[in-house]
Amino acid sequence: MFKVQNFKYNGFASIKLQGIASYTAKFIKWTQDPGIARCECSDGKIRLIPSCDLLGNVSALPKQTYENGKLFIGPPSCS
């Protein structure tokens, strides 16, 4: 489980906001959007979270790969 830095993701870049989110996040899998993880959160929601906003040992996550070599710019998200 990771603590999550408050963030705003506009589909292209993550903006760090002050504070820590009120939930923790468990990595499920990578999306096709570079650096964006699909996470199950302690409040029961599934969120798309930039890996740079996961606090902890993110180097332990599996390497991100892209199906058929394609990557996408994803939908906006926030903490």
KOLDREN-289856 format. One record per residue (C-alpha): residue number from 1; residue in three letters; x, y, z. Coordinates in nm, 4 decimals. Layout:
SITE  resi  resn         u         v         w
SITE   NUM   ALA         X         Y         Z
...
This chain:
SITE  resi  resn         u         v         w
SITE     1   MET    0.0000    0.0000    0.0000
SITE     2   PHE    0.1237    0.3439   -0.0910
SITE     3   LYS    0.0456    0.6783    0.0620
SITE     4   VAL   -0.0527    0.9246   -0.2111
SITE     5   GLN    0.0719    1.2801   -0.2524
SITE     6   ASN   -0.2257    1.5023   -0.3394
SITE     7   PHE   -0.2125    1.5658   -0.7129
SITE     8   LYS   -0.3955    1.6901   -1.0177
SITE     9   TYR   -0.3313    1.5074   -1.3465
SITE    10   ASN   -0.4459    1.6775   -1.6657
SITE    11   GLY   -0.3909    1.3799   -1.8961
SITE    12   PHE   -0.0406    1.4961   -1.9835
SITE    13   ALA    0.1373    1.6053   -1.6638
SITE    14   SER    0.0946    1.5692   -1.2880
SITE    15   ILE    0.0849    1.8719   -1.0620
SITE    16   LYS    0.1768    1.8088   -0.6978
SITE    17   LEU   -0.0628    1.9651   -0.4493
SITE    18   GLN   -0.0048    2.0162   -0.0780
SITE    19   GLY   -0.0753    1.7335    0.1615
SITE    20   ILE   -0.1309    1.3603    0.1558
SITE    21   ALA   -0.4530    1.1988    0.0300
SITE    22   SER   -0.6905    1.0550    0.2897
SITE    23   TYR   -0.6574    0.7073    0.1360
SITE    24   THR   -0.3810    0.4617    0.0532
SITE    25   ALA   -0.3404    0.2946   -0.2853
SITE    26   LYS   -0.2587   -0.0604   -0.3923
SITE    27   PHE   -0.1073   -0.1030   -0.7383
SITE    28   ILE   -0.3223   -0.3128   -0.9755
SITE    29   LYS   -0.1584   -0.2615   -1.3148
SITE    30   TRP   -0.0087   -0.0060   -1.5471
SITE    31   THR   -0.2237    0.1791   -1.7982
SITE    32   GLN   -0.1107    0.2582   -2.1535
SITE    33   ASP   -0.0475    0.6140   -2.0333
SITE    34   PRO    0.3226    0.6552   -1.9393
SITE    35   GLY    0.3768    0.6458   -1.5631
SITE    36   ILE    0.0074    0.6104   -1.4767
SITE    37   ALA   -0.0980    0.3225   -1.2527
SITE    38   ARG   -0.4437    0.1796   -1.1990
SITE    39   CYS   -0.4779    0.1500   -0.8194
SITE    40   GLU   -0.7328    0.0135   -0.5758
SITE    41   CYS   -0.7694    0.2670   -0.2969
SITE    42   SER   -0.8519    0.2111    0.0698
SITE    43   ASP   -1.1773    0.4088    0.0295
SITE    44   GLY   -1.3014    0.1462   -0.2188
SITE    45   LYS   -1.2419    0.3504   -0.5360
SITE    46   ILE   -1.0249    0.2577   -0.8347
SITE    47   ARG   -0.8089    0.5527   -0.9399
SITE    48   LEU   -0.5532    0.6356   -1.2048
SITE    49   ILE   -0.2537    0.7680   -1.0140
SITE    50   PRO    0.0762    0.8997   -1.1525
SITE    51   SER    0.3595    0.6871   -1.0141
SITE    52   CYS    0.5459    1.0038   -0.9148
SITE    53   ASP    0.2663    1.0700   -0.6640
SITE    54   LEU    0.2849    0.7260   -0.5005
SITE    55   LEU    0.4900    0.7556   -0.1826
SITE    56   GLY    0.7077    0.4586   -0.0982
SITE    57   ASN    0.9174    0.2031   -0.2823
SITE    58   VAL    0.7828    0.2532   -0.6357
SITE    59   SER    1.0964    0.0886   -0.7769
SITE    60   ALA    0.9431   -0.2420   -0.6615
SITE    61   LEU    0.6572   -0.2027   -0.9117
SITE    62   PRO    0.6772   -0.4081   -1.2318
SITE    63   LYS    0.8258   -0.2445   -1.5394
SITE    64   GLN    0.5666   -0.0647   -1.7489
SITE    65   THR    0.5209   -0.2056   -2.0987
SITE    66   TYR    0.2900   -0.0987   -2.3793
SITE    67   GLU    0.0652   -0.3361   -2.5736
SITE    68   ASN    0.1693   -0.3423   -2.9391
SITE    69   GLY    0.4203   -0.0672   -2.8611
SITE    70   LYS    0.1414    0.1944   -2.8400
SITE    71   LEU    0.1005    0.4456   -2.5633
SITE    72   PHE   -0.1843    0.6851   -2.5009
SITE    73   ILE   -0.2395    1.0109   -2.3215
SITE    74   GLY   -0.5074    0.9304   -2.0682
SITE    75   PRO   -0.8019    1.0975   -1.8979
SITE    76   PRO   -0.7523    1.3599   -1.6272
SITE    77   SER   -0.7480    1.2490   -1.2619
SITE    78   CYS   -0.6916    1.3951   -0.9154
SITE    79   SER   -0.6469    1.2843   -0.5555
